[in-house]
């Protein structure tokens, strides 16, 4: 059987590999995007967001695979709450500053809309709270459309965000 020491070593090896892979992905993608002239806002909303979410994504995928959806949902909600409250709140508490207009006009409404949509899909008005493949496809399509809008808004005449 598997000993506690053996399981702990595999856990640490997996965790280190995941964290190192996320860091390499984010640093490489940010360097490439910067060289291509992509704005900091678009880099933050895409590459950094995806890279920093990889550990949560991996944990959520594995918990869904092992038929433990509660862990996946708790992980996603906890991660997003931490990001919104600590990662966004701490810099604002240290050095307050203005929020760019395009964030309030383009990104904030998308975030609010997706939050409401996700709640409506997962609450379980019609059946026990499950997001089916069709609803997952809708959410994924909205995410892809949002990324396309970000790309084209950063390449408009007049420069990046």
Secondary structure, DSSP 8 states (H G I E B T S, - for coil): ---HHHHHHHHHHHHHHHHHHHHHHHHHHHHHHHHTT--HHHHIIIIIHHHHHHHHHHHHHHHHHTT-HHHHHHHHHHHHHHIIIIIHHHHHHHS-----HHIIIIIHHHHHHHHHHHHHHHH-SSSSS---HHHHHHHHHHHHHHHHHHHHHHTSTT---
